[in-house]
Amino acid sequence: MRSLGNNLPLCSKCKELLLLSIIAYLAVTVAIGFWASRKVKNSGDFMLAGRSLPIVLSSAALFATWFGSETVFGASSQFLQGGLFAVIEDPFGAALCLILFGLFYARKLYNMNLLTLGDYFKVRYGRTTELTASFFLAVPYLGYIAAQLVAMGLILNVVTGIPTWQGVVLSSVIVTVYTYAGGMWAISVTDFIQSIIIIAGMFVLAFVLAEKAGGVSVVLSEFPEKDRQFFPPADFKEIVAYIAAWSVLGLGSLPSQDVFQRAMSSGSVKTAIWSCYYAAILYLTIAMLPLFISLCTKHLYPDQINGDTQLILPNMVLQHTTLPIQILFFGSLLSAIMSTTSSAILAPAVIFSENLVKPLIKHRYSDKQFLVLTKISVLLFALVATVMACLRSNIYELVGESSILSLVSLFVPLTLGLYWKRSNSNGALLSMVLGMITWIIFEAFETTWPSLVPATLVSLIGMVIGSLVWPVKGEEYV
């Protein structure tokens, strides 16, 4: 290992200061959430911030959609193992999702004045489709929430030494309290503040490590040629796998409640559209920093890349940087992941209460009762995701799986529902069910083809055949 200064473990006093600083970060974040929650007067404020966010807050919220564990830990880990080709899914696919949402979805959905994405399926296809789609919308979030909790558990494990599962449970309690109290208003305000902090932290860390390594050119010169490959070789299977990697987040997150609710919280349709573009540019730019930092780590401390590569960045920061940088890195990273987790918990809770429970209960809800139901749903999803996080530990896989489920079941009905007038509820139901069944079959038999490819194609075929063969009178979309 190259020795570049004091690489000794933290002294007990420094570790204590770091831990106190992280606690302070978390306390401030929660306090901001409670302060912002004063704006929550009804369910619309809790779920969509009253559709009043300015472009700065809206862009920051969309940027923070994925900038959490999978970007800093998952993507950097995959990058070290497989180069650019291994991170097409995130960050490139994630940025593509925001661009596509701004281009083709934001205007149409915003003008429909919906509370949830499940409401779209109700308005477009009817109650039965709403229930089916809402189930497919809500369930995939469990894996996504679990990924964020795993990340926070890993951070607390590195800093404090407590077992990862205990860190997961502790993180879950903190984030659940924050989400329960704050809603979308709290998420939006904290997203803005945390985005500034995490961007500053990434830039400072990248600058310090690049300087230690002798400059950016030195680090990049050791980047193997094979790992710089961005496009696939001229092989059909490789091309299909490449397209599939782009599609996991690029298409799979289009029918997701968190992207929907962040964009729909904007103060105007123009703000909703442009915030998607600004967030995409910002995300793709800042998401390059963890990849570069991982290269610096490999150059400076090659022994760090052994073992769980998800722990490379936190271990390296803890062992080889000064206390102020450690405080900035761990505090801002925890805050960013908290914000991502909070939104991820809120999204399925809203779907569950609005589109699954509410339609099945006969008596009419008051707005106050509906708000209570949504908050109870927050507790339910947080509990299930916490159990999942304790059982699974690969962040990148958890995030990818959650997006794939949305892609194979919901992408086609959402898109064709907006742009094909002849699509109907029969086609949408057939598309969702066949897409999911096909994905399960291909996953079970472990074929060499990405399971999402045949599943999405079958979903498309089901949508077209179902709509053409079994038309529903009076359901044509205008």
C-alpha positions as CSV (number, residue, x, y, z in Angstrom):
1,M,0.0,0.0,0.0
2,R,1.2,3.5,-0.8
3,S,1.8,5.5,2.3
4,L,0.7,9.1,1.9
5,G,0.8,10.6,5.4
6,N,-1.0,9.5,8.5
7,N,-2.8,6.2,7.6
8,L,-3.3,5.1,11.2
9,P,-6.7,4.2,12.5
10,L,-8.6,7.1,14.1
11,C,-7.8,8.0,17.7
12,S,-10.6,7.5,20.1
13,K,-11.1,11.3,20.5
14,C,-11.3,11.8,16.7
15,K,-13.7,8.9,16.4
16,E,-15.8,10.4,19.1
17,L,-15.8,13.8,17.4
18,L,-16.8,12.2,14.1
19,L,-19.7,10.3,15.7
20,L,-20.9,13.4,17.5
21,S,-20.8,15.3,14.2
22,I,-22.8,12.6,12.4
23,I,-25.4,12.7,15.2
24,A,-25.6,16.4,14.8
25,Y,-26.1,16.1,11.0
26,L,-28.9,13.6,11.6
27,A,-30.5,15.8,14.3
28,V,-30.4,18.9,12.1
29,T,-31.9,17.0,9.2
30,V,-34.7,15.7,11.3
31,A,-35.3,19.1,12.8
32,I,-35.5,20.6,9.3
33,G,-38.1,18.0,8.4
34,F,-40.2,18.8,11.5
35,W,-39.9,22.5,10.7
36,A,-41.0,22.0,7.1
37,S,-43.9,19.8,8.3
38,R,-45.6,22.9,9.5
39,K,-46.7,23.5,6.0
40,V,-48.6,20.3,5.9
41,K,-52.3,21.2,6.4
42,N,-53.9,18.4,4.4
43,S,-53.2,15.2,2.5
44,G,-52.3,17.1,-0.7
45,D,-49.6,19.0,1.2
46,F,-48.3,15.8,2.8
47,M,-48.1,13.9,-0.6
48,L,-47.3,16.5,-3.2
49,A,-46.3,19.6,-1.2
50,G,-49.4,21.4,-2.4
51,R,-48.1,21.3,-6.0
52,S,-46.2,24.5,-5.2
53,L,-42.5,23.8,-5.4
54,P,-40.3,26.4,-7.2
55,I,-37.8,25.0,-9.8
56,V,-34.9,25.0,-7.4
57,L,-36.6,22.8,-4.8
58,S,-38.2,20.6,-7.6
59,S,-34.9,20.1,-9.4
60,A,-33.1,19.2,-6.1
61,A,-35.8,16.8,-5.2
62,L,-35.6,15.0,-8.5
63,F,-31.8,15.0,-8.3
64,A,-32.0,13.3,-4.9
65,T,-34.3,10.6,-6.3
66,W,-31.4,8.2,-6.8
67,F,-28.4,10.0,-5.4
68,G,-28.0,7.8,-2.4
69,S,-26.6,4.4,-1.6
70,E,-26.7,3.0,-5.1
71,T,-24.8,5.9,-6.6
72,V,-22.1,6.3,-4.0
73,F,-21.7,2.6,-2.9
74,G,-23.3,0.4,-5.4
75,A,-22.2,2.1,-8.7
76,S,-18.7,2.8,-7.5
77,S,-18.4,-0.9,-6.4
78,Q,-19.7,-2.1,-9.8
79,F,-17.4,0.4,-11.6
80,L,-14.3,-1.0,-10.0
81,Q,-15.3,-4.5,-11.0
82,G,-16.4,-3.9,-14.5
83,G,-15.7,-0.4,-15.7
84,L,-18.1,1.9,-17.5
85,F,-20.0,-1.0,-19.0
86,A,-21.0,-2.1,-15.5
87,V,-22.6,1.2,-14.6
88,I,-24.8,1.8,-17.6
89,E,-27.8,1.1,-15.4
90,D,-26.8,3.8,-12.9
91,P,-26.0,6.7,-13.3
92,F,-26.5,6.7,-17.1
93,G,-29.9,4.9,-17.1
94,A,-31.1,7.1,-14.2
95,A,-30.3,10.3,-16.0
96,L,-32.1,8.9,-19.1
97,C,-35.2,8.3,-17.0
98,L,-35.4,12.0,-16.0
99,I,-34.9,13.2,-19.5
100,L,-37.6,10.9,-20.9
101,F,-40.0,11.8,-18.1
102,G,-39.5,15.5,-18.9
103,L,-40.0,15.0,-22.6
104,F,-42.9,12.6,-22.7
105,Y,-44.7,12.2,-19.4
106,A,-44.4,15.3,-17.2
107,R,-46.8,17.6,-19.2
108,K,-49.5,15.0,-19.7
109,L,-49.5,13.7,-16.1
110,Y,-49.2,17.2,-14.5
111,N,-52.3,18.4,-16.5
112,M,-54.3,15.5,-15.2
113,N,-54.0,16.8,-11.6
114,L,-53.5,13.4,-10.0
115,L,-52.5,12.6,-6.4
116,T,-50.7,9.4,-7.2
117,L,-49.6,7.4,-10.3
118,G,-52.2,4.8,-9.3
119,D,-54.8,7.5,-9.9
120,Y,-53.7,7.6,-13.5
121,F,-54.5,4.0,-14.0
122,K,-57.9,4.5,-12.3
123,V,-58.8,7.5,-14.6
124,R,-57.4,5.9,-17.7
125,Y,-58.4,2.2,-17.2
126,G,-60.8,1.9,-14.3
127,R,-60.9,0.5,-10.8
128,T,-59.7,-3.1,-11.4
129,T,-56.7,-1.9,-13.3
130,E,-56.0,0.7,-10.6
131,L,-55.8,-2.1,-7.9
132,T,-53.6,-4.3,-10.0
133,A,-51.2,-1.5,-11.1
134,S,-51.1,-0.1,-7.5
135,F,-49.9,-3.4,-6.2
136,F,-47.1,-3.5,-8.8
137,L,-46.3,0.1,-8.0
138,A,-46.0,-0.3,-4.3
139,V,-44.3,-3.7,-3.8
140,P,-41.0,-2.9,-5.7
141,Y,-40.3,-0.1,-3.3
142,L,-39.5,-2.6,-0.6
143,G,-36.3,-3.5,-2.2
144,Y,-35.4,0.1,-2.9
145,I,-36.0,1.2,0.7
146,A,-34.1,-1.8,1.9
147,A,-31.1,-0.8,-0.2
148,Q,-31.0,2.6,1.4
149,L,-31.2,1.1,4.9
150,V,-28.4,-1.3,4.1
151,A,-26.3,1.7,3.1
152,M,-26.9,3.5,6.3
153,G,-26.3,0.3,8.3
154,L,-22.9,0.0,6.5
155,I,-21.9,3.5,7.3
156,L,-22.8,3.2,11.0
157,N,-20.9,-0.1,11.0
158,V,-17.8,1.5,9.6
159,V,-17.9,4.5,11.9
160,T,-19.1,3.0,15.2
161,G,-18.4,-0.7,14.8
162,I,-21.9,-1.9,15.5
163,P,-23.2,-4.8,13.5
164,T,-24.7,-3.8,10.2
165,W,-28.2,-5.1,11.0
166,Q,-28.3,-3.0,14.2
167,G,-27.3,0.0,12.0
168,V,-30.1,-0.9,9.7
169,V,-32.7,-1.0,12.5
170,L,-31.5,2.2,14.0
171,S,-31.5,4.0,10.6
172,S,-35.0,2.7,9.9
173,V,-36.3,4.2,13.2
174,I,-34.8,7.6,12.5
175,V,-36.0,7.8,8.9
176,T,-39.4,6.5,9.7
177,V,-40.0,9.1,12.4
178,Y,-38.8,11.8,10.0
179,T,-41.0,10.6,7.1
180,Y,-44.0,10.1,9.4
181,A,-43.8,13.7,10.5
182,G,-42.7,15.6,7.4
183,G,-44.3,14.4,4.2
184,M,-43.3,15.8,0.8
185,W,-42.8,19.3,2.1
186,A,-40.1,18.1,4.5
187,I,-38.5,15.9,1.9
188,S,-38.3,18.8,-0.6
189,V,-36.7,21.3,1.8
190,T,-34.2,18.8,3.1
191,D,-33.4,17.5,-0.4
192,F,-32.3,21.0,-1.4
193,I,-30.1,21.5,1.7
194,Q,-28.6,18.0,1.5
195,S,-28.0,18.2,-2.2
196,I,-25.7,21.2,-1.7
197,I,-23.9,19.4,1.1
198,I,-23.4,16.1,-0.7
199,I,-22.2,17.9,-3.9
200,A,-19.7,19.9,-1.8
201,G,-18.5,16.8,0.0
202,M,-18.0,14.8,-3.3
203,F,-16.1,17.6,-4.9
204,V,-13.8,18.2,-1.9
205,L,-13.1,14.5,-1.5
206,A,-12.4,14.1,-5.3
207,F,-10.0,17.1,-5.2
208,V,-8.1,15.9,-2.1
209,L,-7.6,12.4,-3.5
210,A,-6.7,13.5,-7.0
211,E,-4.1,15.8,-5.5
212,K,-2.6,13.0,-3.4
213,A,-2.5,10.7,-6.4
214,G,-0.6,13.2,-8.5
215,G,-3.4,14.7,-10.5
216,V,-6.5,13.6,-12.5
217,S,-4.3,12.6,-15.5
218,V,-2.3,10.2,-13.4
219,V,-5.4,8.5,-12.0
220,L,-7.1,8.2,-15.4
221,S,-3.9,6.9,-17.0
222,E,-4.2,3.8,-14.9
223,F,-7.8,3.2,-15.9
224,P,-7.6,0.0,-18.0
225,E,-8.6,0.3,-21.6
226,K,-11.1,-2.5,-21.3
227,D,-12.8,-0.7,-18.5
228,R,-13.3,2.4,-20.6
229,Q,-15.6,0.6,-23.0
230,F,-18.9,2.4,-23.2
231,F,-20.5,0.7,-26.1
232,P,-21.1,-3.1,-26.5
233,P,-19.2,-5.3,-29.0
234,A,-20.9,-6.2,-32.3
235,D,-22.7,-9.2,-30.8
236,F,-26.4,-9.6,-30.7
237,K,-26.6,-10.9,-27.1
238,E,-24.2,-8.2,-25.9
239,I,-26.3,-5.5,-27.6
240,V,-29.5,-6.8,-26.0
241,A,-27.8,-6.9,-22.6
242,Y,-26.6,-3.3,-23.1
243,I,-30.1,-2.1,-24.0
244,A,-31.4,-4.0,-21.0
245,A,-28.9,-2.2,-18.7
246,W,-30.1,1.2,-20.0
247,S,-33.7,0.1,-19.5
248,V,-33.6,-1.0,-15.9
249,L,-33.7,2.6,-14.5
250,G,-34.1,4.4,-17.8
251,L,-37.5,2.9,-18.5
252,G,-38.2,1.0,-15.3
253,S,-38.4,4.1,-13.1
254,L,-40.7,6.0,-15.4
255,P,-43.8,4.3,-13.9
256,S,-42.6,5.0,-10.3
257,Q,-44.4,7.0,-7.6
258,D,-41.3,8.8,-6.3
259,V,-40.4,10.3,-9.7
260,F,-44.0,11.1,-10.3
261,Q,-44.6,12.8,-6.9
262,R,-41.4,14.8,-7.1
263,A,-42.2,16.2,-10.5
264,M,-45.9,16.6,-9.7
265,S,-45.0,18.7,-6.6
266,S,-43.8,21.4,-8.9
267,G,-45.6,24.8,-9.0
268,S,-46.3,24.6,-12.7
269,V,-46.1,22.3,-15.7
270,K,-43.2,24.2,-17.0
271,T,-41.4,23.8,-13.7
272,A,-42.1,20.1,-13.7
273,I,-40.6,19.7,-17.2
274,W,-37.5,21.8,-16.8
275,S,-36.7,20.4,-13.3
276,C,-36.4,17.0,-14.9
277,Y,-33.8,18.3,-17.4
278,Y,-31.8,20.2,-14.8
279,A,-31.9,17.2,-12.4
280,A,-30.7,14.8,-15.1
281,I,-27.7,17.1,-16.0
282,L,-26.9,17.6,-12.3
283,Y,-27.2,13.9,-11.5
284,L,-25.1,12.6,-14.4
285,T,-22.4,15.2,-13.5
286,I,-22.2,14.6,-9.8
287,A,-22.6,10.8,-10.1
288,M,-19.3,10.7,-11.9
289,L,-17.5,11.8,-8.8
290,P,-18.0,8.6,-6.8
291,L,-16.7,6.7,-9.8
292,F,-13.6,8.9,-10.0
293,I,-13.1,8.7,-6.2
294,S,-13.1,4.9,-6.5
295,L,-10.4,5.1,-9.1
296,C,-8.3,7.3,-6.8
297,T,-8.8,4.8,-4.0
298,K,-7.6,1.9,-6.3
299,H,-4.6,4.0,-7.2
300,L,-3.6,5.1,-3.7
301,Y,-4.7,2.2,-1.6
302,P,-5.0,-1.0,-3.8
303,D,-5.4,-3.2,-0.7
304,Q,-8.7,-1.5,0.0
305,I,-10.4,-3.1,-3.0
306,N,-10.3,-6.6,-1.5
307,G,-13.4,-7.9,0.2
308,D,-16.8,-6.1,0.1
309,T,-16.2,-3.3,-2.5
310,Q,-19.3,-1.5,-1.2
311,L,-17.2,-0.5,1.8
312,I,-14.3,0.9,-0.2
313,L,-15.3,4.6,0.0
314,P,-16.3,4.7,3.7
315,N,-13.3,2.7,4.8
316,M,-10.9,4.8,2.7
317,V,-12.3,8.1,4.0
318,L,-12.2,6.9,7.6
319,Q,-8.6,5.7,7.4
320,H,-6.9,8.2,5.0
321,T,-8.5,11.6,5.3
322,T,-8.6,14.4,7.8
323,L,-11.4,14.7,10.4
324,P,-13.1,17.7,8.6
325,I,-13.4,15.7,5.4
326,Q,-14.6,12.7,7.3
327,I,-17.3,14.8,8.9
328,L,-18.3,16.3,5.6
329,F,-18.4,13.0,3.8
330,F,-20.2,10.8,6.3
331,G,-22.6,13.5,7.5
332,S,-23.6,14.6,4.1
333,L,-23.8,11.1,2.8
334,L,-26.1,10.0,5.6
335,S,-28.3,13.0,5.1
336,A,-28.6,12.3,1.4
337,I,-29.5,8.7,1.9
338,M,-32.0,9.7,4.6
339,S,-33.7,12.0,2.1
340,T,-33.8,9.3,-0.6
341,T,-35.1,6.8,1.9
342,S,-37.8,9.1,3.2
343,S,-39.2,9.7,-0.3
344,A,-39.0,5.9,-1.0
345,I,-41.0,5.1,2.1
346,L,-43.6,7.8,1.3
347,A,-44.2,6.8,-2.3
348,P,-45.6,3.3,-1.7
349,A,-47.4,4.4,1.5
350,V,-49.3,6.9,-0.6
351,I,-50.1,4.3,-3.2
352,F,-51.2,1.8,-0.6
353,S,-53.5,4.2,1.2
354,E,-55.0,6.0,-1.8
355,N,-55.3,3.2,-4.4
356,L,-55.3,-0.1,-2.5
357,V,-57.0,0.4,0.9
358,K,-59.3,3.4,0.2
359,P,-61.2,1.8,-2.7
360,L,-61.8,-1.4,-0.7
361,I,-63.4,0.3,2.2
362,K,-67.0,1.3,1.8
363,H,-67.4,4.3,4.1
364,R,-66.2,7.8,3.0
365,Y,-62.9,9.1,4.4
366,S,-62.4,12.6,5.7
367,D,-59.1,14.2,4.6
368,K,-57.8,13.9,8.2
369,Q,-58.6,10.2,8.3
370,F,-56.9,9.7,5.0
371,L,-53.8,11.4,6.3
372,V,-53.7,9.1,9.3
373,L,-54.1,6.1,7.1
374,T,-51.2,7.2,4.9
375,K,-49.0,7.7,8.0
376,I,-49.8,4.2,9.2
377,S,-48.9,2.9,5.8
378,V,-45.5,4.6,6.2
379,L,-44.9,2.6,9.3
380,L,-45.9,-0.7,7.6
381,F,-43.6,-0.3,4.6
382,A,-40.7,0.8,6.8
383,L,-41.1,-2.3,8.9
384,V,-41.2,-4.8,6.0
385,A,-38.3,-3.1,4.3
386,T,-36.2,-3.2,7.5
387,V,-36.6,-7.0,7.7
388,M,-35.6,-7.3,4.0
389,A,-32.6,-5.1,4.6
390,C,-31.4,-7.4,7.4
391,L,-31.7,-10.4,5.1
392,R,-30.1,-8.9,1.9
393,S,-27.0,-6.7,1.6
394,N,-26.2,-6.0,-2.1
395,I,-27.3,-2.5,-2.7
396,Y,-27.0,-2.4,-6.5
397,E,-29.0,-5.6,-6.9
398,L,-31.8,-4.5,-4.5
399,V,-32.2,-1.2,-6.5
400,G,-32.1,-2.9,-9.9
401,E,-34.6,-5.5,-8.9
402,S,-37.1,-2.9,-7.7
403,S,-37.0,-1.0,-11.0
404,I,-37.2,-4.2,-13.2
405,L,-40.5,-5.1,-11.5
406,S,-42.0,-1.8,-12.6
407,L,-40.6,-2.0,-16.1
408,V,-42.0,-5.4,-16.9
409,S,-45.5,-4.7,-15.5
410,L,-46.2,-0.9,-15.7
411,F,-44.1,0.8,-18.4
412,V,-46.1,-0.4,-21.3
413,P,-49.6,0.4,-19.9
414,L,-48.5,3.8,-18.7
415,T,-46.9,4.8,-22.0
416,L,-49.4,3.4,-24.4
417,G,-52.2,4.7,-22.2
418,L,-50.9,8.2,-22.8
419,Y,-50.1,7.9,-26.5
420,W,-52.3,5.1,-28.0
421,K,-56.0,5.9,-28.0
422,R,-57.1,2.3,-28.5
423,S,-55.4,1.0,-25.4
424,N,-57.9,-0.2,-22.8
425,S,-58.3,-1.9,-19.4
426,N,-58.3,-5.4,-20.9
427,G,-55.0,-4.7,-22.6
428,A,-53.5,-3.1,-19.6
429,L,-54.4,-6.0,-17.3
430,L,-53.1,-8.5,-19.7
431,S,-49.9,-6.5,-20.2
432,M,-49.2,-6.3,-16.5
433,V,-49.9,-9.9,-15.6
434,L,-48.2,-11.5,-18.6
435,G,-45.1,-9.2,-18.2
436,M,-44.7,-10.2,-14.6
437,I,-45.3,-13.9,-15.2
438,T,-42.8,-13.9,-18.1
439,W,-40.2,-12.3,-15.9
440,I,-40.7,-14.8,-13.1
441,I,-40.4,-17.7,-15.5
442,F,-37.2,-16.4,-17.1
443,E,-35.7,-15.7,-13.7
444,A,-36.5,-19.2,-12.4
445,F,-34.9,-20.9,-15.4
446,E,-31.8,-18.6,-15.3
447,T,-31.4,-18.1,-19.0
448,T,-28.5,-16.3,-20.6
449,W,-30.9,-13.5,-21.7
450,P,-31.8,-10.6,-19.4
451,S,-35.2,-11.6,-18.1
452,L,-36.6,-8.1,-18.5
453,V,-36.2,-8.2,-22.3
454,P,-38.7,-11.0,-23.0
455,A,-40.9,-9.9,-20.2
456,T,-41.2,-6.3,-21.5
457,L,-41.8,-7.6,-25.1
458,V,-44.6,-9.9,-23.8
459,S,-46.0,-7.0,-21.8
460,L,-46.2,-5.0,-25.1
461,I,-47.7,-7.8,-27.0
462,G,-50.3,-8.4,-24.3
463,M,-51.2,-4.7,-24.3
464,V,-51.7,-4.6,-28.1
465,I,-53.6,-7.9,-28.4
466,G,-55.8,-7.3,-25.3
467,S,-56.8,-3.8,-26.5
468,L,-57.5,-4.9,-30.1
469,V,-59.2,-8.2,-29.5
470,W,-61.2,-7.2,-26.4
471,P,-62.2,-3.5,-26.9
472,V,-64.1,-1.8,-24.0
473,K,-66.9,0.5,-25.1
474,G,-66.6,4.0,-23.9
475,E,-63.1,3.7,-22.7
476,E,-61.3,5.3,-25.6
477,Y,-58.8,7.9,-24.4
478,V,-59.2,11.5,-25.6
